[in-house]
Amino acid sequence: MVAFLRLALRRVAMMPVMILGIALLVFVVLQFSPVDPAYNALGESATPEAREAFAEANGLNDPLPVRYFHFLGQLIHFDLGSTVPPSQPVIDRITAAFPLTLQLTVLGLVIAIVLAVLGGVLGAMYRDRWPDQLFRVLSMAGVAIPSFWLGVLLIQQFALNTRIFPTGGYTNIADSFGGWLETMILPAVSLAVPVAASLARLIRTSMVTELDRDYVRTAQGNGLPVFLVIRSVLRNALVTPLTVLGVKVGYLLSGAVVIEAIFDLPGMGKLILEGVTGGDIALVQGTVLTIAIAFLVVNVIVDLLYLLVNPRIRTV
């Protein structure tokens, strides 16, 4: 337990440093944007003198390091600036949009894990037989299919042709769970399939390795029920896929941004699209930074889970 706490504290202590690095990267990249913040704030009719006064008042003429430290000072106080007129605090827009992106990511992750475990276990149990061959074909197809293209196909088939699900829009889960599920299931499946296919291949490989170990043959020889053997094997086989789960969750978060635009969901994707098309640097900066920090937090949580399920790494 002491070793686990030491390693966990080491992971958590690195988070502020990584957040500073993320903030620096996002800030510097957006400084090369051709968009003039004064132009967006004051409009086309603003005179050059008014734009210069706006730039001076808002520190736009300061050196880059000074602006970066000013940005960090705002970030510490959860101040991400304001959107272009009509002016709204960026943090308020993110607070309203991020829960939907989080819901979509979590639902996609749940679907991906269920599909991956089922596919990986069946493929390993029937290795080199027709279920395993079918699993390999489906998993290769799942990895190759882009989420956005799959989303378009799902809309065509299940929303336009059969009208089982809506083509887009969002129903708040607090208003109707059934309506929420109807609007979220197609986007979540679009996100989940590529992740499920990739994880299933890892689980299948790990399961095959574990099934060839001596303890499995001993358990089977002693007449242990098959489901108990599979449960033990699966618990050991999931250690390796867990190492890449953080990256997969990051993929789901970033993929959700694109999927939200396709299904017209008012999440972080819509904010980024609005910021890019409207030249709103503060909005783009805030949303990208929030998604990056969320990705970092998820990876730290997965690292801690990996430490819990794999005691051997605690000695490293």
N, C-alpha and C positions, 0 to 999 in steps of 0.2 A: 504493500500500500504506500509506503514511503517513497519507493522508486516511482510509482505511478504519479503521486502528487508532485514529485520533483520534475518529471517530464511534462506533466500537464501545466505546471506553472511556467516552464520554459516556453511552451507553445503559446500560452496566453500573453507572456511578457513580450513576445515578438510582435504581437498584433499592433501596438501603437506605431512601431517602426514601419511596418508594412503599410499601415494606413497613411502615414506621412508620404511614403513612396508613391502610393496610388494617387493621393491628392496632388503631388508634384507632377506626375505624369499627365493626369487629366488637365491640370491647370496649364501646363506648358503647351500641350497639343492644341488646346482651344485658343491660345494666344495667337496662333498662326491663322486663325479664321479671318477671312476677308470682311466679315461683317463689322460694321461700325456701330458700337453700342449707342453712341450719341445720336446717330441717324435713326435707329429704331426707337429710342426713347422720345425724341423730340419731333420726329416726323419729317416729311419731305420739305415742308415750308420753313424749317429752321435755318437761320443764317449761319454762315461759317463762324461768326463771333459767338453765337449761342452754343454751337457745338463745341467750340474750344472751351467756353466757360463750363459746359457740362463735363467735359473730359478732365478739366482741372479740378472741379469740385469733387469728382468721383475717383480721383487718383489714377486716371487712365494714362497720364503723362509721367507717372512715377516709373523708376527703373523696375525691371521684372522681379528681382528679389524682394523689393519693398512691397510690390503688389501681391506676391506670393505669401509673405508673412501677414499681410493684411487679410488675405483670403483665409489663412489658417486661423487667425483670430476670430473671424466670423464663423468659421466651421466649428470651433470649440463651443461657441454659443448657439450652435444649431441655426445659424443664419446663412442661408444659401443665396441671399439676394432676392430680387423681385423680378417678375416677368415683365416683358414689354407691355406698354399700355394695351388694354386695361391692366394696371399694375396689381399683382397679387404676390404674396410671399411664396417663393418656390417651395419652401418646406411644407406649406399647407397643401399645395398641389400634389406633392409626393406622398404626404400622409394619406390623402384621399385615394391615390392610385395604387400605391404599393401593396395594400392588402389583397387586391384582385390578382396582381401578378404572383403574390405568394400563394394564394389559393390555387391558381392554375399550376404552379410549380409543384406544390405538394400533391395535388390530385394526379398530375402526370407522373410523379415519382412513385406513388402507390400503385398505379396501373403498371408502370414499368417493372417494379419489383415483383408483382404477382405474375406477370407474363414471363419474366426472366427465370424465376424459380421454377415455375411449371415446365417451361420449355427445357431448361437446363437439366432438371431431374429426369424428365422423360427421355431426353436424348442420351443421358448417361446410363439409365437403366436398360435401354434397348439399343445400346451402342452397336454400330455396324449393321443394324437391321433397318427395315423400312421406316419405322418412326424416327430413328436417328437421321436417316438420309433426308427425310422430309423436313426435320428440324434444321438441318444444315442449309437446305435450300431457302427455307423461310427466313432464317437468321441472316443469311447473306443478302437476301432481298431487303430485309428490314434495315440493315446497316447502310445499304446503298441508297435508300429512298430519302430525299430531303424532307424535312418536316413541313416546310411550306407547300411543297408539291403534294404531299399526302393530304394536307389540309384542304387544298383545292379539290382533290379527288373526293374527299369525304363530303364536302359541301355539295358537289355535283350529284353524288349518289344518294346521300341520306337527307339532304335538305331540299334540293331542287327536284329530283326525280321521285323519291318516295315520300318526301315531306314529313319524315319522322322527327327530325330535329330542325330548329330554326337555322337560318343562314348566318345569323350573327346576333349581336346585341348581348345584353347582360341583365340577369335578374338577381337582385340581392338575396343572399342566402337567408337573411333575417326575414325577408318577405315571403319566400316560398322555397323550400329545399328542393322540391321537384322541379320548379322552374329554373333554379340555379343549376341543377344537375343537367337539365336539358341544354342550357346555354354553354356549359363548361365541358361536356363529355367529348364532343368532337375536337375542340382545341387540345384537350388533355391527351386524347388518343394520338393526335398528330405529333405531339411532343414525345409521348411515351414510346412509340414503336421503335424508332432508331436506338434509343437508350436501352430498351428491353432486349433488342436483338444483340446488342454488344455485350450486355451483362450476361445474357443467357449463354453465350459462347464461353465466357469465362467460367460460369458456374458449371457448365457441362464438362469442361476440361478439368476443373478442380474435383468434381464428383468422380470422374473416371480415375483420377490419381488416387483418391481416397478409397474407392471401391477395390482397388488392387492391393491394399495394405493388409497386413497379417491380422490386425484386430477385427477386420470385417469378416474374414474367413473364419476366425475363431468364433465370432458371434453367430454366424450362420450355422456353423457346425454344432453349436450348443443349442440350436433350435430357437434362437431369439426371433420374435415376430419381425416380419419384413419392415413394417412401418417404424419400429423402434430402431432398426439398423439404419434405415434411410434417414431418420431424424438425427441420429448421431453423426452419420456421414455428412449430412447437409450442414450441420453446425460447424464442423471442421472445414468443409469446403467453402463456406462463405467468407472465411478470413481473407483470402486473396481478392475476391471481387470487392470487398469492403474498402480496399486500398484505393480503388479508382472511383468509388461512389461520390467523393467530393467533386471530382472533375465532372462527373455525369450530372450532378445537381447544378453545377455551374453552366453546363450545356443547356439544361432545362431553363435556367433563369434567362440566359441570353436568347435562347430559342423562343421563349415566351414573348419577348419583345416583338419578334417578327409575326408570330402566330396571332398576337392580339390585333395587329393591324389587319390581318386577313379576315378575322372574325369580328372586327369592329368592337373590341372589348376596351373599356376605358381604363386601361392599366398603364404601366410604365412605358410600354411601347407607343401608346398614343401620345404620351407626353414628349418622348424623344422625337417622334415624327412631327409633332406640333412645333417643337423647339427648332428643329432643323429647317423645316419649311418656312417658319417665321423669322429665322435668323436670331432666335432668342438664346444667346450664349449662356446666360445664367440658368435657364431651364435645362438645356442640354448638359451643362456641367453638373448640375445637381442630380439629375436622374442617372447619368453615367456613373458618377461617384457613388451614389446609393447602391446601384447594382453591383459595382465592384466590391464595395465593403461587404455587402450581403454574401457575395461569393467567397470572400475571405473568411467571414464568420462561419459559413457552412463547412469550409475545408478544415478549420480548426476543430469544429465539433466532430467531424468524421475522424480526424486524427485522434481525438480523445476516445472515441468509440473503438477505434482500432487498438489503442493501448489496453482497453478493457478486455477485448475478446482475444487478444494475442499476448499473453503474459511474457512470452520469450523476448519481445522487443523492449520490455522494460529494463532489461539488463544492458541494453546498448548505450 
